[in-house]
């Protein structure tokens, strides 16, 4: 099932430490097509510097392999996956799509 025309590249760390934090090293990269990505929120903090925080909601095909410890590259920019990507069932309880929040801070 396809929800949009966007392809994200999932950047999976080589492993995690005992606290669940990513280990250093080049991540594995896997393209994942069929995503619809919509703006969720944005904010700017100008005290002590100019920091912009943006969040996006990404809706993709059921069974897409994305984890909370992954990063995602979309349109050339990298985003942190915020929280656990969640599967959403249809009215019969069958997998319908997966939804995840993406976050990027710059500045």
Gaussian input, Z-matrix of N, CA and C with variables (Angstrom, degrees):
# hf/3-21g

backbone

0 1
 N
 C     1     B1
 C     2     B2     1     A1
 N     3     B3     2     A2     1     D1
 C     4     B4     3     A3     2     D2
 C     5     B5     4     A4     3     D3
 N     6     B6     5     A5     4     D4
 C     7     B7     6     A6     5     D5
 C     8     B8     7     A7     6     D6
 N     9     B9     8     A8     7     D7
 C    10    B10     9     A9     8     D8
 C    11    B11    10    A10     9     D9
 N    12    B12    11    A11    10    D10
 C    13    B13    12    A12    11    D11
 C    14    B14    13    A13    12    D12
 N    15    B15    14    A14    13    D13
 C    16    B16    15    A15    14    D14
 C    17    B17    16    A16    15    D15
 N    18    B18    17    A17    16    D16
 C    19    B19    18    A18    17    D17
 C    20    B20    19    A19    18    D18
 N    21    B21    20    A20    19    D19
 C    22    B22    21    A21    20    D20
 C    23    B23    22    A22    21    D21
 N    24    B24    23    A23    22    D22
 C    25    B25    24    A24    23    D23
 C    26    B26    25    A25    24    D24
 N    27    B27    26    A26    25    D25
 C    28    B28    27    A27    26    D26
 C    29    B29    28    A28    27    D27
 N    30    B30    29    A29    28    D28
 C    31    B31    30    A30    29    D29
 C    32    B32    31    A31    30    D30
 N    33    B33    32    A32    31    D31
 C    34    B34    33    A33    32    D32
 C    35    B35    34    A34    33    D33
 N    36    B36    35    A35    34    D34
 C    37    B37    36    A36    35    D35
 C    38    B38    37    A37    36    D36
 N    39    B39    38    A38    37    D37
 C    40    B40    39    A39    38    D38
 C    41    B41    40    A40    39    D39
 N    42    B42    41    A41    40    D40
 C    43    B43    42    A42    41    D41
 C    44    B44    43    A43    42    D42
 N    45    B45    44    A44    43    D43
 C    46    B46    45    A45    44    D44
 C    47    B47    46    A46    45    D45
 N    48    B48    47    A47    46    D46
 C    49    B49    48    A48    47    D47
 C    50    B50    49    A49    48    D48
 N    51    B51    50    A50    49    D49
 C    52    B52    51    A51    50    D50
 C    53    B53    52    A52    51    D51
 N    54    B54    53    A53    52    D52
 C    55    B55    54    A54    53    D53
 C    56    B56    55    A55    54    D54
 N    57    B57    56    A56    55    D55
 C    58    B58    57    A57    56    D56
 C    59    B59    58    A58    57    D57
 N    60    B60    59    A59    58    D58
 C    61    B61    60    A60    59    D59
 C    62    B62    61    A61    60    D60
 N    63    B63    62    A62    61    D61
 C    64    B64    63    A63    62    D62
 C    65    B65    64    A64    63    D63
 N    66    B66    65    A65    64    D64
 C    67    B67    66    A66    65    D65
 C    68    B68    67    A67    66    D66
 N    69    B69    68    A68    67    D67
 C    70    B70    69    A69    68    D68
 C    71    B71    70    A70    69    D69
 N    72    B72    71    A71    70    D70
 C    73    B73    72    A72    71    D71
 C    74    B74    73    A73    72    D72
 N    75    B75    74    A74    73    D73
 C    76    B76    75    A75    74    D74
 C    77    B77    76    A76    75    D75
 N    78    B78    77    A77    76    D76
 C    79    B79    78    A78    77    D77
 C    80    B80    79    A79    78    D78
 N    81    B81    80    A80    79    D79
 C    82    B82    81    A81    80    D80
 C    83    B83    82    A82    81    D81
 N    84    B84    83    A83    82    D82
 C    85    B85    84    A84    83    D83
 C    86    B86    85    A85    84    D84
 N    87    B87    86    A86    85    D85
 C    88    B88    87    A87    86    D86
 C    89    B89    88    A88    87    D87
 N    90    B90    89    A89    88    D88
 C    91    B91    90    A90    89    D89
 C    92    B92    91    A91    90    D90
 N    93    B93    92    A92    91    D91
 C    94    B94    93    A93    92    D92
 C    95    B95    94    A94    93    D93
 N    96    B96    95    A95    94    D94
 C    97    B97    96    A96    95    D95
 C    98    B98    97    A97    96    D96
 N    99    B99    98    A98    97    D97
 C   100   B100    99    A99    98    D98
 C   101   B101   100   A100    99    D99
 N   102   B102   101   A101   100   D100
 C   103   B103   102   A102   101   D101
 C   104   B104   103   A103   102   D102
 N   105   B105   104   A104   103   D103
 C   106   B106   105   A105   104   D104
 C   107   B107   106   A106   105   D105
 N   108   B108   107   A107   106   D106
 C   109   B109   108   A108   107   D107
 C   110   B110   109   A109   108   D108
 N   111   B111   110   A110   109   D109
 C   112   B112   111   A111   110   D110
 C   113   B113   112   A112   111   D111
 N   114   B114   113   A113   112   D112
 C   115   B115   114   A114   113   D113
 C   116   B116   115   A115   114   D114
 N   117   B117   116   A116   115   D115
 C   118   B118   117   A117   116   D116
 C   119   B119   118   A118   117   D117
 N   120   B120   119   A119   118   D118
 C   121   B121   120   A120   119   D119
 C   122   B122   121   A121   120   D120
 N   123   B123   122   A122   121   D121
 C   124   B124   123   A123   122   D122
 C   125   B125   124   A124   123   D123
 N   126   B126   125   A125   124   D124
 C   127   B127   126   A126   125   D125
 C   128   B128   127   A127   126   D126
 N   129   B129   128   A128   127   D127
 C   130   B130   129   A129   128   D128
 C   131   B131   130   A130   129   D129
 N   132   B132   131   A131   130   D130
 C   133   B133   132   A132   131   D131
 C   134   B134   133   A133   132   D132
 N   135   B135   134   A134   133   D133
 C   136   B136   135   A135   134   D134
 C   137   B137   136   A136   135   D135
 N   138   B138   137   A137   136   D136
 C   139   B139   138   A138   137   D137
 C   140   B140   139   A139   138   D138
 N   141   B141   140   A140   139   D139
 C   142   B142   141   A141   140   D140
 C   143   B143   142   A142   141   D141
 N   144   B144   143   A143   142   D142
 C   145   B145   144   A144   143   D143
 C   146   B146   145   A145   144   D144
 N   147   B147   146   A146   145   D145
 C   148   B148   147   A147   146   D146
 C   149   B149   148   A148   147   D147
 N   150   B150   149   A149   148   D148
 C   151   B151   150   A150   149   D149
 C   152   B152   151   A151   150   D150
 N   153   B153   152   A152   151   D151
 C   154   B154   153   A153   152   D152
 C   155   B155   154   A154   153   D153
 N   156   B156   155   A155   154   D154
 C   157   B157   156   A156   155   D155
 C   158   B158   157   A157   156   D156
 N   159   B159   158   A158   157   D157
 C   160   B160   159   A159   158   D158
 C   161   B161   160   A160   159   D159
 N   162   B162   161   A161   160   D160
 C   163   B163   162   A162   161   D161
 C   164   B164   163   A163   162   D162
 N   165   B165   164   A164   163   D163
 C   166   B166   165   A165   164   D164
 C   167   B167   166   A166   165   D165
 N   168   B168   167   A167   166   D166
 C   169   B169   168   A168   167   D167
 C   170   B170   169   A169   168   D168
 N   171   B171   170   A170   169   D169
 C   172   B172   171   A171   170   D170
 C   173   B173   172   A172   171   D171
 N   174   B174   173   A173   172   D172
 C   175   B175   174   A174   173   D173
 C   176   B176   175   A175   174   D174
 N   177   B177   176   A176   175   D175
 C   178   B178   177   A177   176   D176
 C   179   B179   178   A178   177   D177
 N   180   B180   179   A179   178   D178
 C   181   B181   180   A180   179   D179
 C   182   B182   181   A181   180   D180
 N   183   B183   182   A182   181   D181
 C   184   B184   183   A183   182   D182
 C   185   B185   184   A184   183   D183
 N   186   B186   185   A185   184   D184
 C   187   B187   186   A186   185   D185
 C   188   B188   187   A187   186   D186
 N   189   B189   188   A188   187   D187
 C   190   B190   189   A189   188   D188
 C   191   B191   190   A190   189   D189
 N   192   B192   191   A191   190   D190
 C   193   B193   192   A192   191   D191
 C   194   B194   193   A193   192   D192
 N   195   B195   194   A194   193   D193
 C   196   B196   195   A195   194   D194
 C   197   B197   196   A196   195   D195
 N   198   B198   197   A197   196   D196
 C   199   B199   198   A198   197   D197
 C   200   B200   199   A199   198   D198
 N   201   B201   200   A200   199   D199
 C   202   B202   201   A201   200   D200
 C   203   B203   202   A202   201   D201
 N   204   B204   203   A203   202   D202
 C   205   B205   204   A204   203   D203
 C   206   B206   205   A205   204   D204
 N   207   B207   206   A206   205   D205
 C   208   B208   207   A207   206   D206
 C   209   B209   208   A208   207   D207
 N   210   B210   209   A209   208   D208
 C   211   B211   210   A210   209   D209
 C   212   B212   211   A211   210   D210
 N   213   B213   212   A212   211   D211
 C   214   B214   213   A213   212   D212
 C   215   B215   214   A214   213   D213
 N   216   B216   215   A215   214   D214
 C   217   B217   216   A216   215   D215
 C   218   B218   217   A217   216   D216
 N   219   B219   218   A218   217   D217
 C   220   B220   219   A219   218   D218
 C   221   B221   220   A220   219   D219
 N   222   B222   221   A221   220   D220
 C   223   B223   222   A222   221   D221
 C   224   B224   223   A223   222   D222
 N   225   B225   224   A224   223   D223
 C   226   B226   225   A225   224   D224
 C   227   B227   226   A226   225   D225
 N   228   B228   227   A227   226   D226
 C   229   B229   228   A228   227   D227
 C   230   B230   229   A229   228   D228
 N   231   B231   230   A230   229   D229
 C   232   B232   231   A231   230   D230
 C   233   B233   232   A232   231   D231
 N   234   B234   233   A233   232   D232
 C   235   B235   234   A234   233   D233
 C   236   B236   235   A235   234   D234
 N   237   B237   236   A236   235   D235
 C   238   B238   237   A237   236   D236
 C   239   B239   238   A238   237   D237
 N   240   B240   239   A239   238   D238
 C   241   B241   240   A240   239   D239
 C   242   B242   241   A241   240   D240
 N   243   B243   242   A242   241   D241
 C   244   B244   243   A243   242   D242
 C   245   B245   244   A244   243   D243
 N   246   B246   245   A245   244   D244
 C   247   B247   246   A246   245   D245
 C   248   B248   247   A247   246   D246
 N   249   B249   248   A248   247   D247
 C   250   B250   249   A249   248   D248
 C   251   B251   250   A250   249   D249
 N   252   B252   251   A251   250   D250
 C   253   B253   252   A252   251   D251
 C   254   B254   253   A253   252   D252
 N   255   B255   254   A254   253   D253
 C   256   B256   255   A255   254   D254
 C   257   B257   256   A256   255   D255
 N   258   B258   257   A257   256   D256
 C   259   B259   258   A258   257   D257
 C   260   B260   259   A259   258   D258
 N   261   B261   260   A260   259   D259
 C   262   B262   261   A261   260   D260
 C   263   B263   262   A262   261   D261
 N   264   B264   263   A263   262   D262
 C   265   B265   264   A264   263   D263
 C   266   B266   265   A265   264   D264
 N   267   B267   266   A266   265   D265
 C   268   B268   267   A267   266   D266
 C   269   B269   268   A268   267   D267
 N   270   B270   269   A269   268   D268
 C   271   B271   270   A270   269   D269
 C   272   B272   271   A271   270   D270
 N   273   B273   272   A272   271   D271
 C   274   B274   273   A273   272   D272
 C   275   B275   274   A274   273   D273
 N   276   B276   275   A275   274   D274
 C   277   B277   276   A276   275   D275
 C   278   B278   277   A277   276   D276
 N   279   B279   278   A278   277   D277
 C   280   B280   279   A279   278   D278
 C   281   B281   280   A280   279   D279
 N   282   B282   281   A281   280   D280
 C   283   B283   282   A282   281   D281
 C   284   B284   283   A283   282   D282
 N   285   B285   284   A284   283   D283
 C   286   B286   285   A285   284   D284
 C   287   B287   286   A286   285   D285
 N   288   B288   287   A287   286   D286
 C   289   B289   288   A288   287   D287
 C   290   B290   289   A289   288   D288
 N   291   B291   290   A290   289   D289
 C   292   B292   291   A291   290   D290
 C   293   B293   292   A292   291   D291
 N   294   B294   293   A293   292   D292
 C   295   B295   294   A294   293   D293
 C   296   B296   295   A295   294   D294
 N   297   B297   296   A296   295   D295
 C   298   B298   297   A297   296   D296
 C   299   B299   298   A298   297   D297
 N   300   B300   299   A299   298   D298
 C   301   B301   300   A300   299   D299
 C   302   B302   301   A301   300   D300
 N   303   B303   302   A302   301   D301
 C   304   B304   303   A303   302   D302
 C   305   B305   304   A304   303   D303
 N   306   B306   305   A305   304   D304
 C   307   B307   306   A306   305   D305
 C   308   B308   307   A307   306   D306
 N   309   B309   308   A308   307   D307
 C   310   B310   309   A309   308   D308
 C   311   B311   310   A310   309   D309
 N   312   B312   311   A311   310   D310
 C   313   B313   312   A312   311   D311
 C   314   B314   313   A313   312   D312
 N   315   B315   314   A314   313   D313
 C   316   B316   315   A315   314   D314
 C   317   B317   316   A316   315   D315
 N   318   B318   317   A317   316   D316
 C   319   B319   318   A318   317   D317
 C   320   B320   319   A319   318   D318

   B1=1.4445
   B2=1.5269
   B3=1.3013
   B4=1.4525
   B5=1.5220
   B6=1.3334
   B7=1.4528
   B8=1.5192
   B9=1.3131
   B10=1.4484
   B11=1.5056
   B12=1.3202
   B13=1.4645
   B14=1.5160
   B15=1.3236
   B16=1.4599
   B17=1.5251
   B18=1.3308
   B19=1.4634
   B20=1.5176
   B21=1.3212
   B22=1.4558
   B23=1.5156
   B24=1.3191
   B25=1.4597
   B26=1.5163
   B27=1.3231
   B28=1.4595
   B29=1.5190
   B30=1.3257
   B31=1.4646
   B32=1.5287
   B33=1.3303
   B34=1.4598
   B35=1.5224
   B36=1.3460
   B37=1.4641
   B38=1.5286
   B39=1.3244
   B40=1.4691
   B41=1.5232
   B42=1.3044
   B43=1.4592
   B44=1.5126
   B45=1.3208
   B46=1.4566
   B47=1.5234
   B48=1.3322
   B49=1.4591
   B50=1.5333
   B51=1.3091
   B52=1.4678
   B53=1.5261
   B54=1.3315
   B55=1.4604
   B56=1.5316
   B57=1.3203
   B58=1.4567
   B59=1.5102
   B60=1.3402
   B61=1.4594
   B62=1.5249
   B63=1.3457
   B64=1.4652
   B65=1.5313
   B66=1.3296
   B67=1.4565
   B68=1.5237
   B69=1.3461
   B70=1.4680
   B71=1.5317
   B72=1.2982
   B73=1.4634
   B74=1.5171
   B75=1.3232
   B76=1.4661
   B77=1.5190
   B78=1.3386
   B79=1.4563
   B80=1.5292
   B81=1.3244
   B82=1.4629
   B83=1.5241
   B84=1.3329
   B85=1.4571
   B86=1.5177
   B87=1.3393
   B88=1.4576
   B89=1.5186
   B90=1.3294
   B91=1.4613
   B92=1.5217
   B93=1.3266
   B94=1.4593
   B95=1.5266
   B96=1.3394
   B97=1.4683
   B98=1.5305
   B99=1.3336
   B100=1.4530
   B101=1.5088
   B102=1.3320
   B103=1.4649
   B104=1.5148
   B105=1.3326
   B106=1.4547
   B107=1.5282
   B108=1.3184
   B109=1.4600
   B110=1.5257
   B111=1.3317
   B112=1.4565
   B113=1.5229
   B114=1.3427
   B115=1.4650
   B116=1.5246
   B117=1.3346
   B118=1.4650
   B119=1.5243
   B120=1.3498
   B121=1.4614
   B122=1.5214
   B123=1.3246
   B124=1.4561
   B125=1.5217
   B126=1.3224
   B127=1.4636
   B128=1.5153
   B129=1.3251
   B130=1.4538
   B131=1.5222
   B132=1.3243
   B133=1.4604
   B134=1.5188
   B135=1.3257
   B136=1.4636
   B137=1.5195
   B138=1.3324
   B139=1.4647
   B140=1.5214
   B141=1.3253
   B142=1.4603
   B143=1.5182
   B144=1.3000
   B145=1.4570
   B146=1.5132
   B147=1.2945
   B148=1.4551
   B149=1.5229
   B150=1.3211
   B151=1.4591
   B152=1.5173
   B153=1.3154
   B154=1.4578
   B155=1.5230
   B156=1.3212
   B157=1.4543
   B158=1.5198
   B159=1.3297
   B160=1.4606
   B161=1.5203
   B162=1.3234
   B163=1.4524
   B164=1.5267
   B165=1.3212
   B166=1.4549
   B167=1.5240
   B168=1.3291
   B169=1.4564
   B170=1.5192
   B171=1.3285
   B172=1.4585
   B173=1.5283
   B174=1.3266
   B175=1.4657
   B176=1.5162
   B177=1.3401
   B178=1.4495
   B179=1.5066
   B180=1.3193
   B181=1.4542
   B182=1.5311
   B183=1.3313
   B184=1.4576
   B185=1.5240
   B186=1.3033
   B187=1.4617
   B188=1.5117
   B189=1.3459
   B190=1.4687
   B191=1.5300
   B192=1.3098
   B193=1.4618
   B194=1.5246
   B195=1.3342
   B196=1.4619
   B197=1.5218
   B198=1.3381
   B199=1.4634
   B200=1.5247
   B201=1.3211
   B202=1.4663
   B203=1.5240
   B204=1.3225
   B205=1.4667
   B206=1.5326
   B207=1.3299
   B208=1.4624
   B209=1.5240
   B210=1.3212
   B211=1.4523
   B212=1.5246
   B213=1.3324
   B214=1.4557
   B215=1.5196
   B216=1.3252
   B217=1.4580
   B218=1.5265
   B219=1.3291
   B220=1.4590
   B221=1.5177
   B222=1.3177
   B223=1.4687
   B224=1.5256
   B225=1.3424
   B226=1.4566
   B227=1.5118
   B228=1.3356
   B229=1.4622
   B230=1.5274
   B231=1.3300
   B232=1.4606
   B233=1.5205
   B234=1.3302
   B235=1.4551
   B236=1.5212
   B237=1.3077
   B238=1.4572
   B239=1.5246
   B240=1.3261
   B241=1.4621
   B242=1.5243
   B243=1.3229
   B244=1.4653
   B245=1.5197
   B246=1.3198
   B247=1.4585
   B248=1.5180
   B249=1.3053
   B250=1.4587
   B251=1.5249
   B252=1.3328
   B253=1.4607
   B254=1.5335
   B255=1.3219
   B256=1.4582
   B257=1.5248
   B258=1.3325
   B259=1.4686
   B260=1.5301
   B261=1.3163
   B262=1.4599
   B263=1.5235
   B264=1.3369
   B265=1.4661
   B266=1.5292
   B267=1.3369
   B268=1.4574
   B269=1.5309
   B270=1.3272
   B271=1.4647
   B272=1.5320
   B273=1.3235
   B274=1.4685
   B275=1.5270
   B276=1.3507
   B277=1.4553
   B278=1.5244
   B279=1.3241
   B280=1.4642
   B281=1.5256
   B282=1.3362
   B283=1.4692
   B284=1.5307
   B285=1.3224
   B286=1.4600
   B287=1.5235
   B288=1.3501
   B289=1.4628
   B290=1.5267
   B291=1.3188
   B292=1.4631
   B293=1.5244
   B294=1.3250
   B295=1.4606
   B296=1.5213
   B297=1.3313
   B298=1.4653
   B299=1.5166
   B300=1.3284
   B301=1.4507
   B302=1.5314
   B303=1.3208
   B304=1.4580
   B305=1.5230
   B306=1.3251
   B307=1.4726
   B308=1.5122
   B309=1.3359
   B310=1.4716
   B311=1.5212
   B312=1.3116
   B313=1.4576
   B314=1.5190
   B315=1.3217
   B316=1.4783
   B317=1.5055
   B318=1.3050
   B319=1.4560
   B320=1.4914
   A1=108.46
   A2=116.43
   A3=122.47
   A4=109.29
   A5=116.98
   A6=121.04
   A7=112.42
   A8=116.88
   A9=121.19
   A10=110.33
   A11=114.91
   A12=120.96
   A13=113.13
   A14=116.46
   A15=119.78
   A16=111.10
   A17=115.18
   A18=121.64
   A19=107.75
   A20=116.07
   A21=120.89
   A22=107.93
   A23=116.13
   A24=121.42
   A25=106.74
   A26=115.50
   A27=121.35
   A28=108.03
   A29=116.72
   A30=123.28
   A31=107.08
   A32=116.02
   A33=121.66
   A34=109.61
   A35=117.56
   A36=120.15
   A37=111.22
   A38=114.61
   A39=120.27
   A40=111.53
   A41=117.36
   A42=123.00
   A43=108.78
   A44=115.62
   A45=120.71
   A46=109.82
   A47=115.31
   A48=119.74
   A49=109.58
   A50=116.83
   A51=120.16
   A52=113.13
   A53=116.95
   A54=121.28
   A55=111.86
   A56=116.34
   A57=120.66
   A58=114.81
   A59=116.83
   A60=120.65
   A61=110.21
   A62=117.47
   A63=120.76
   A64=112.53
   A65=115.64
   A66=121.39
   A67=109.08
   A68=117.06
   A69=119.26
   A70=110.90
   A71=114.72
   A72=120.92
   A73=109.76
   A74=115.13
   A75=120.30
   A76=109.98
   A77=117.24
   A78=119.91
   A79=111.56
   A80=115.77
   A81=120.88
   A82=107.18
   A83=117.51
   A84=122.24
   A85=110.01
   A86=115.94
   A87=121.56
   A88=109.09
   A89=117.02
   A90=120.52
   A91=110.15
   A92=115.43
   A93=122.44
   A94=108.04
   A95=118.64
   A96=121.66
   A97=112.77
   A98=115.59
   A99=121.66
   A100=115.85
   A101=117.97
   A102=121.98
   A103=111.68
   A104=115.50
   A105=123.85
   A106=105.46
   A107=117.82
   A108=121.45
   A109=108.70
   A110=114.64
   A111=121.60
   A112=110.46
   A113=118.30
   A114=119.96
   A115=110.81
   A116=116.23
   A117=121.49
   A118=110.31
   A119=116.72
   A120=119.49
   A121=109.51
   A122=114.20
   A123=120.92
   A124=107.59
   A125=115.54
   A126=119.80
   A127=108.60
   A128=114.79
   A129=120.78
   A130=108.72
   A131=115.99
   A132=122.40
   A133=107.04
   A134=116.70
   A135=120.72
   A136=113.18
   A137=117.88
   A138=120.55
   A139=109.08
   A140=116.35
   A141=120.33
   A142=113.26
   A143=117.90
   A144=122.06
   A145=109.20
   A146=115.75
   A147=120.55
   A148=108.03
   A149=116.75
   A150=122.37
   A151=109.33
   A152=116.37
   A153=121.84
   A154=107.86
   A155=114.96
   A156=121.90
   A157=107.54
   A158=116.46
   A159=119.83
   A160=109.60
   A161=115.57
   A162=121.64
   A163=108.95
   A164=114.68
   A165=122.62
   A166=108.68
   A167=116.20
   A168=122.01
   A169=107.14
   A170=115.77
   A171=121.83
   A172=108.92
   A173=116.23
   A174=122.88
   A175=106.97
   A176=115.50
   A177=119.48
   A178=113.60
   A179=115.31
   A180=120.56
   A181=112.14
   A182=117.01
   A183=119.50
   A184=109.67
   A185=115.95
   A186=120.00
   A187=114.23
   A188=118.14
   A189=119.80
   A190=108.06
   A191=116.17
   A192=121.65
   A193=110.61
   A194=115.58
   A195=122.18
   A196=107.24
   A197=116.13
   A198=121.82
   A199=110.95
   A200=115.37
   A201=121.32
   A202=112.01
   A203=118.49
   A204=122.25
   A205=112.72
   A206=117.55
   A207=121.83
   A208=111.13
   A209=113.65
   A210=122.17
   A211=104.81
   A212=115.87
   A213=121.02
   A214=108.52
   A215=116.37
   A216=120.71
   A217=107.62
   A218=115.13
   A219=121.55
   A220=107.66
   A221=115.40
   A222=122.34
   A223=112.12
   A224=114.98
   A225=121.28
   A226=116.05
   A227=118.56
   A228=121.97
   A229=109.72
   A230=116.27
   A231=120.57
   A232=110.93
   A233=114.53
   A234=123.13
   A235=109.35
   A236=115.86
   A237=122.61
   A238=108.10
   A239=117.01
   A240=120.26
   A241=106.15
   A242=116.71
   A243=122.26
   A244=109.55
   A245=116.04
   A246=119.52
   A247=111.24
   A248=115.30
   A249=120.68
   A250=110.28
   A251=118.08
   A252=119.88
   A253=109.03
   A254=116.50
   A255=121.11
   A256=112.59
   A257=116.66
   A258=119.33
   A259=109.99
   A260=116.25
   A261=122.08
   A262=108.20
   A263=117.20
   A264=119.90
   A265=111.80
   A266=115.94
   A267=120.31
   A268=108.62
   A269=116.70
   A270=120.34
   A271=113.45
   A272=118.54
   A273=122.50
   A274=112.31
   A275=115.99
   A276=119.66
   A277=113.73
   A278=117.01
   A279=121.72
   A280=109.52
   A281=117.93
   A282=119.96
   A283=110.98
   A284=116.73
   A285=121.63
   A286=111.85
   A287=116.52
   A288=120.63
   A289=109.08
   A290=114.33
   A291=120.83
   A292=106.75
   A293=115.52
   A294=119.91
   A295=108.93
   A296=115.81
   A297=119.63
   A298=109.16
   A299=114.36
   A300=121.97
   A301=108.17
   A302=115.69
   A303=122.07
   A304=108.40
   A305=116.20
   A306=120.65
   A307=109.82
   A308=115.14
   A309=121.21
   A310=108.23
   A311=115.75
   A312=121.81
   A313=107.35
   A314=115.94
   A315=119.34
   A316=109.44
   A317=113.56
   A318=120.20
   A319=113.46
   D1=139.12
   D2=-177.60
   D3=-117.68
   D4=131.39
   D5=-177.96
   D6=-106.30
   D7=-19.68
   D8=-179.79
   D9=-162.32
   D10=-176.94
   D11=-178.00
   D12=-102.06
   D13=7.91
   D14=-177.45
   D15=-88.71
   D16=142.41
   D17=172.45
   D18=-113.38
   D19=129.71
   D20=173.80
   D21=-108.36
   D22=150.40
   D23=173.89
   D24=-105.48
   D25=118.24
   D26=179.23
   D27=-82.30
   D28=125.40
   D29=179.85
   D30=-107.34
   D31=103.17
   D32=-176.26
   D33=-100.37
   D34=126.20
   D35=179.30
   D36=-63.28
   D37=158.18
   D38=-178.78
   D39=-66.24
   D40=-17.32
   D41=179.39
   D42=170.61
   D43=-178.34
   D44=178.05
   D45=-130.76
   D46=154.40
   D47=178.17
   D48=-83.10
   D49=-174.40
   D50=-175.61
   D51=-67.18
   D52=-13.26
   D53=177.31
   D54=-97.35
   D55=-0.44
   D56=-178.78
   D57=86.60
   D58=5.93
   D59=178.49
   D60=-83.39
   D61=145.61
   D62=-178.52
   D63=-61.77
   D64=141.28
   D65=174.57
   D66=-81.93
   D67=151.93
   D68=177.40
   D69=-65.86
   D70=153.50
   D71=178.70
   D72=134.81
   D73=165.67
   D74=-179.92
   D75=-71.54
   D76=125.62
   D77=-179.48
   D78=-73.59
   D79=156.30
   D80=171.17
   D81=-74.87
   D82=140.76
   D83=-178.47
   D84=-116.75
   D85=128.77
   D86=179.36
   D87=-135.22
   D88=124.94
   D89=176.46
   D90=-75.98
   D91=138.73
   D92=179.44
   D93=-131.06
   D94=103.94
   D95=-177.62
   D96=-86.62
   D97=168.39
   D98=171.52
   D99=90.53
   D100=27.11
   D101=-177.08
   D102=-100.45
   D103=147.35
   D104=168.97
   D105=-111.91
   D106=123.82
   D107=-175.77
   D108=-123.46
   D109=124.16
   D110=-174.91
   D111=-124.58
   D112=146.32
   D113=177.00
   D114=-64.70
   D115=140.02
   D116=178.19
   D117=-110.66
   D118=-49.47
   D119=177.69
   D120=-163.57
   D121=163.05
   D122=174.13
   D123=-149.23
   D124=148.63
   D125=177.54
   D126=-148.51
   D127=158.86
   D128=-179.32
   D129=-134.29
   D130=134.48
   D131=176.66
   D132=-117.95
   D133=114.15
   D134=-177.66
   D135=-101.34
   D136=-0.46
   D137=177.51
   D138=-83.22
   D139=124.54
   D140=179.42
   D141=73.30
   D142=18.67
   D143=-178.94
   D144=137.47
   D145=177.95
   D146=-179.40
   D147=-115.55
   D148=101.66
   D149=-178.16
   D150=-115.03
   D151=128.93
   D152=177.81
   D153=-115.18
   D154=130.01
   D155=178.59
   D156=-116.38
   D157=129.76
   D158=179.25
   D159=-129.07
   D160=144.35
   D161=177.95
   D162=-130.35
   D163=143.73
   D164=-178.70
   D165=-130.89
   D166=150.09
   D167=172.44
   D168=-105.75
   D169=125.80
   D170=-179.01
   D171=-113.96
   D172=126.07
   D173=179.40
   D174=-116.66
   D175=123.46
   D176=-175.49
   D177=-136.31
   D178=-177.07
   D179=-175.80
   D180=-66.04
   D181=146.93
   D182=178.41
   D183=-61.99
   D184=143.42
   D185=179.63
   D186=84.24
   D187=0.48
   D188=177.14
   D189=-58.78
   D190=135.74
   D191=-175.19
   D192=-90.69
   D193=87.99
   D194=178.54
   D195=-133.85
   D196=135.32
   D197=-178.11
   D198=-121.28
   D199=161.87
   D200=179.78
   D201=-61.30
   D202=-26.43
   D203=-178.48
   D204=-86.08
   D205=-2.74
   D206=-179.17
   D207=-83.35
   D208=162.64
   D209=165.47
   D210=-115.07
   D211=163.10
   D212=-179.54
   D213=-131.05
   D214=134.71
   D215=171.59
   D216=-103.01
   D217=126.96
   D218=-179.74
   D219=-140.80
   D220=126.59
   D221=-178.57
   D222=52.39
   D223=38.28
   D224=175.05
   D225=83.70
   D226=-1.84
   D227=-179.11
   D228=-115.47
   D229=149.19
   D230=179.86
   D231=-100.09
   D232=139.09
   D233=-179.59
   D234=-128.50
   D235=148.25
   D236=173.51
   D237=-85.82
   D238=135.79
   D239=171.38
   D240=-77.46
   D241=121.35
   D242=-177.63
   D243=-95.21
   D244=117.01
   D245=-179.44
   D246=74.43
   D247=-167.23
   D248=-177.43
   D249=-94.15
   D250=128.87
   D251=172.64
   D252=-59.61
   D253=133.19
   D254=-173.27
   D255=-112.72
   D256=132.21
   D257=172.69
   D258=-77.20
   D259=142.54
   D260=178.03
   D261=-117.68
   D262=125.72
   D263=179.50
   D264=-85.88
   D265=159.86
   D266=172.54
   D267=-84.58
   D268=-172.81
   D269=-176.42
   D270=-65.95
   D271=-16.78
   D272=176.97
   D273=-95.47
   D274=0.50
   D275=-179.54
   D276=86.75
   D277=6.39
   D278=179.11
   D279=-86.22
   D280=150.58
   D281=178.57
   D282=-57.76
   D283=127.72
   D284=179.55
   D285=-109.88
   D286=-47.73
   D287=178.01
   D288=-162.35
   D289=172.68
   D290=174.83
   D291=-118.74
   D292=144.10
   D293=-178.60
   D294=-128.09
   D295=137.16
   D296=178.20
   D297=-143.26
   D298=156.89
   D299=177.45
   D300=-104.70
   D301=135.21
   D302=178.02
   D303=-113.86
   D304=143.62
   D305=-177.80
   D306=-137.24
   D307=139.64
   D308=176.26
   D309=-139.68
   D310=132.42
   D311=176.59
   D312=-118.64
   D313=131.82
   D314=177.68
   D315=-137.29
   D316=150.92
   D317=179.28
   D318=107.85

